[in-house]
Amino acid sequence: MESPLISFKEAEHLIERNNVQSWKKQVVEQVKSRILNKDYPCIFTKSAYDHDHIMINFINDPFSEDDLNRSFVAINEFITLINNTRNKQSASMKTLLLCIDCNEMGADDEPKAVWHLLNGFLRLDSSAWPMDVPTDPENEEWAYSLLGKRAFITALTPSHKKRHSRNIGSHMVLLFQLRDGIEHVAPYNAKGDNIRELIRQRIEAYDDVPLAPDMTTHGDGGNKDWTQYWLGDSMESHTGKCPLHDKYGE
């Protein structure tokens, strides 16, 4: 089976040869245009692009079991790639973009697709939950974990009209990063705090609404990682139970 994981540069080469569906061409071109813009909030994206650290998986239908399985294989390959990268800085910069065709989706379908995929990956994962990660998503130390690795998810969708930092173009993108890499780049010390503050300042300058109240720092009191995966345009905090199924029970 052809690998479902390709590098961003490989995707660009496929576009040059007109060897991809039109929506895939559109999402790659739009993502590149956004992340290379000098005002884009994440200061690390241009370096990640320049050094070919960005990987892509295309999802035609996020509610399809076949696409779910292919995406889980892509995540597995992505984590293996990181594990095999000896340079810690290079490993920390690797990012996976799960790119989803939105041509047949409405705004109400977008959050449903996010939670459907994240729950589906948990269902397919047979590995043990990391021993040092709480299983309760209300715990400030909890992190979404797959294949024994903590991850952080950022949902970027066309329906975000004011929170531009959460809109990457006409299609939806789930940005998948390992927490180990995030914490290597921005550790929990003065240096990391300065990086987080700089990025949040850039987000506020980029967006038409203030920083979302759910944007907190992992491990801090009151933090809930899952509430940050999907941020709407409003200033309301997430309420209710985490949409992720409790795989491991109480």
C-alpha positions in Angstrom: 0.0 0.0 0.0 1.3 3.5 -0.9 2.3 5.4 2.2 -0.4 7.9 3.3 2.3 10.1 4.7 4.3 12.5 2.5 6.4 15.6 3.1 5.1 19.0 2.2 7.8 19.3 -0.5 6.6 16.0 -2.0 3.1 17.3 -2.1 4.3 20.4 -4.0 6.1 18.2 -6.5 2.9 16.2 -7.1 1.1 19.5 -7.7 3.7 20.5 -10.3 3.0 17.3 -12.1 -0.8 17.8 -11.9 -1.0 14.5 -10.1 -3.4 15.4 -7.3 -7.1 16.2 -6.8 -7.9 19.9 -7.1 -8.8 20.2 -3.4 -5.4 18.8 -2.4 -3.7 21.4 -4.7 -5.8 24.1 -3.1 -5.0 23.2 0.5 -1.3 22.9 -0.1 -1.1 26.2 -1.9 -3.2 28.0 0.8 -1.3 26.4 3.7 2.0 27.5 2.2 0.7 31.0 1.6 -0.5 31.4 5.2 2.4 29.9 7.1 5.0 31.8 5.1 3.3 35.1 5.6 5.5 37.3 7.9 2.6 38.0 10.2 1.6 34.3 10.7 1.7 33.9 14.5 3.8 30.7 14.8 7.4 31.9 14.5 8.6 28.4 13.8 6.6 27.5 10.7 8.9 29.1 8.1 11.9 27.2 9.5 9.8 24.0 9.6 8.9 24.5 5.9 12.5 25.5 4.9 13.9 22.4 6.5 11.2 20.0 5.2 9.9 19.1 8.7 6.2 19.4 7.6 4.4 16.2 6.7 1.0 15.8 5.2 -1.8 13.2 5.2 -4.9 13.8 3.0 -8.3 12.9 4.2 -11.1 12.8 1.6 -13.9 12.0 4.1 -13.2 12.3 7.9 -16.2 10.1 8.6 -15.0 7.2 6.4 -13.5 4.2 8.2 -11.0 3.7 5.4 -9.8 7.3 5.6 -9.6 7.0 9.4 -7.5 3.9 9.1 -5.2 5.4 6.6 -4.7 8.5 8.8 -3.9 6.4 11.8 -1.2 4.7 9.7 0.1 8.1 8.7 0.3 9.1 12.4 2.1 5.9 13.2 4.6 6.6 10.4 5.0 10.2 11.6 5.8 9.1 15.1 8.3 6.5 13.8 9.9 9.2 11.7 10.4 11.3 14.8 11.7 8.4 16.8 14.3 7.7 14.1 15.4 11.4 13.9 18.6 11.6 15.9 18.9 15.4 16.0 16.6 16.5 18.8 16.0 19.9 17.4 15.0 18.5 14.0 12.7 15.9 15.7 11.0 18.7 17.7 10.2 20.7 14.6 8.4 17.9 12.8 4.7 18.6 12.3 1.9 16.6 10.7 -0.9 18.2 8.8 -4.1 16.1 8.5 -5.7 17.9 5.6 -9.4 17.3 5.2 -11.6 18.0 2.1 -14.4 20.5 3.1 -16.2 20.7 -0.2 -19.1 18.7 1.0 -19.0 19.8 4.7 -20.8 22.6 6.5 -19.6 24.6 9.4 -21.5 22.3 11.9 -19.7 19.3 10.4 -16.3 20.6 11.2 -16.2 20.1 15.0 -17.9 16.7 14.6 -15.2 15.7 12.2 -12.5 16.7 14.7 -13.9 14.7 17.5 -14.8 11.8 15.3 -11.2 11.5 14.1 -9.6 11.9 17.5 -12.0 9.3 19.0 -11.4 7.0 16.1 -7.6 7.2 16.5 -8.0 6.3 20.2 -10.1 3.3 19.3 -7.5 2.0 16.8 -4.6 2.5 19.2 -3.8 -0.8 21.0 -0.8 0.6 22.9 -0.8 1.3 26.6 -1.6 4.7 27.9 1.6 6.5 29.1 2.0 5.8 32.8 2.9 9.3 33.7 -0.1 10.9 31.9 -3.5 11.1 33.7 -6.4 9.5 32.0 -8.8 12.2 33.2 -9.0 15.0 30.5 -10.0 17.5 33.2 -6.5 17.1 34.8 -4.1 19.9 33.9 -1.4 17.3 33.1 -3.6 15.3 30.8 -2.6 15.1 27.1 -4.1 13.4 24.1 -1.9 10.3 23.7 -1.4 7.9 20.8 1.1 5.1 20.5 2.5 6.0 23.9 3.3 9.6 22.9 1.6 12.8 24.2 0.3 15.0 21.4 -1.3 18.4 20.9 -4.0 19.0 18.3 -4.9 22.4 16.6 -8.0 22.5 14.5 -7.8 25.0 11.6 -11.1 25.4 9.7 -12.8 27.6 7.1 -15.6 28.5 9.5 -13.2 30.6 11.6 -13.9 34.1 10.3 -12.5 36.2 13.1 -9.9 33.9 14.7 -7.7 34.0 11.7 -4.9 32.0 13.4 -7.4 29.1 13.3 -8.1 29.4 9.6 -5.6 28.0 7.1 -7.8 28.3 4.0 -10.8 26.6 2.3 -10.3 23.2 3.9 -9.8 21.9 7.4 -6.4 21.0 8.8 -5.7 19.2 12.0 -2.2 20.2 13.1 -0.7 17.2 15.0 2.5 17.8 17.1 4.1 15.7 19.8 4.3 17.5 23.2 7.9 16.4 23.6 8.8 18.5 20.6 6.8 21.5 21.8 8.4 21.4 25.2 11.9 21.1 23.7 11.3 24.3 21.7 9.5 26.1 24.5 10.4 24.5 27.8 8.7 25.4 31.1 11.2 28.0 32.1 11.8 31.7 31.4 12.9 31.1 27.8 9.8 29.0 27.1 7.6 31.5 28.8 9.0 34.3 26.6 8.4 32.2 23.5 4.8 31.5 24.5 4.1 35.1 25.3 5.6 36.2 22.0 3.4 33.8 20.0 0.3 34.8 22.0 1.0 38.5 21.3 1.3 37.6 17.6 -2.0 35.7 17.7 -3.8 38.7 19.2 -2.4 41.0 16.5 -3.3 38.5 13.8 -6.9 37.8 14.9 -10.0 40.1 15.0 -10.9 38.8 18.5 -8.8 38.7 21.8 -7.0 35.6 22.8 -9.4 32.8 23.7 -9.9 32.2 27.4 -9.2 28.5 26.9 -5.7 29.2 25.7 -3.7 28.2 28.8 -0.3 26.5 29.5 -0.1 22.8 29.9 0.3 21.8 33.5 -0.9 25.1 34.9 -3.8 25.1 37.3 -7.1 25.2 35.4 -5.5 24.0 32.1 -7.5 21.6 30.0 -5.6 20.6 26.8 -8.7 19.3 25.0 -10.5 22.7 25.2 -7.8 24.2 23.1 -8.1 21.7 20.2 -11.2 23.4 18.8 -11.5 27.2 19.5 -14.5 29.0 18.0 -14.6 32.7 17.1 -16.5 33.5 20.4 -15.0 34.4 23.7 -16.9 31.6 25.5 -15.1 28.9 27.3 -15.8 25.2 26.6 -18.4 23.8 29.0 -19.6 20.2 29.6 -17.8 16.9 29.3 -14.8 16.3 27.1 -16.0 15.0 23.7 -13.3 12.3 23.7 -14.5 8.9 24.8 -13.1 7.5 28.0 -11.0 4.7 26.6 -9.6 3.5 29.9 -12.5 3.9 32.3 -12.5 5.6 35.7 
